[in-house]
Amino acid sequence: MEFDQIYVRTWNDGDRINPLGMQGTTKLQDVFVDRKIPRDKRHEIPVFCCRREVIWLPGYRVAKGWAVQPGDLQCVQIQIVPS
């Protein structure tokens, strides 16, 4: 079975996410502003992507279609540990 790659990068200006439980997409910058994350800290937050789509902003948002649901047989568990 072949899987798409999930990769981690830093935030780029213009990045958008289609958040679980919301209609449409929102800019990551808006998520940062709403959560009062200082500008100098935004590039410290990992951005998880798959197929050029932002799928997870740890601690803040998960994209629609990427949340683990009861009965899911396959999933990936990732733990973020601050250094």
N, C-alpha and C positions, 0 to 999 in steps of 0.2 A: 504494500500500500504506500502511495506517495503522499507526502504532506507538504503544504506550503511552508516556507521558512518564516519564522518570526524573528525579527531583529530589533535591537534597541539602539536608539540614537538620542540626541538632544533635540530640543524644540527648535523649529524653524519658523520664522515669521510667515504667517499665512496658513499654518497647519490648522486643520479642522478635524473634528470628531463627530460621529453620529451617535450621541449618548443614549444609552439604554433608558427608556422611559420618557424620552423627549421626542418631539417631532423635528425632523430635519437635522442639519448640522450646526455646530457652534465652533467658533474659533477657540483654539487653546488659550490665546491671549485673553479672551473673555472669561474663561474658566479661572485663569490666574488672577484676574482683576476681581472677580466675584469672591474668590477665596482669600483675597488680600495677600497674595504671594508677592514679595518685593521683586522688582525687576532683576536685581543682581542674583537672586536665588532660582529664577526660572530655568536656567540652563543646567541646574543641578538635578532636576527632576527627570528621570528616564521616561522616554516616550517609546512604547512598544508598538510595532507596526507589522503588518502582513499585507502583501500585495499592494504596497504603497498607500495603505489605509492605516490611520491611527486607530489602534484597537484597545489600548489601555493607557491611562495616565494614572499610575499607582497612587492610591490614596485619594483620588479625585473623581475619575470617571472611567467607566468601561463602555465600550462601543456596543451598540445593538447587535445581537447575534453572537456575541463573544462571552456572555455570562454563562456559567455552568448551571444547568438546569437539572432538577431531579430526574433520574433515569438516564442521564447522559452516560454512555459507556466509555467514551474516551475524552480525556481532558488533560491539560497541562497545569501543574501546580508550580508556581514560582513564588519564592519568598524573597522579599527585599529586606536586606539587613544594612542599616546605616553604618558607615565605618567610623 
